[in-house]
């Protein structure tokens, strides 16, 4: 099974790249994490947010494989705890189906991306910087896997 993290934004700060890569590398082959960066939409005084969202939306949907189970990360999605993520990961490993996790840009996800998602989940009620969400998600996936294998990394 592969988990494809599809996120708007390129040229992340070095600390984001280093932290994300560190956790992604720790995940075993059977649940490898792959980052797909989507170019942000054009935002300027002459271009409104709706146009930028539409550009990002088209790129994001294009990055999806037809047979993937897709989840959107949204602030108003269902709260996702570490334990519920571990339960989800257990099911994912059992069925072997590839997953896609969608992280929108500064204006959120577009309608096509949301429609492609089987469900919306939230990491926090707090508004988190999009680069930090990559790191948190990679760390939480590693933590969820450590729960499943009884590794001492997770100490509740």
Protein Blocks (a to p, Z undefined) as FASTA:
>chain_A
ZZddddedehiafklmmmmmmmmmmpcfklcccddddddddddfklcfklmmmmmmmmmm
mmpcfkbccddddfklccddfklmmmmmmmmmmnopacddddddfnopafklmmmpmbdc
dfbfbdcdfklmmmmmmmmmmmmmmmmnopakbaZZ
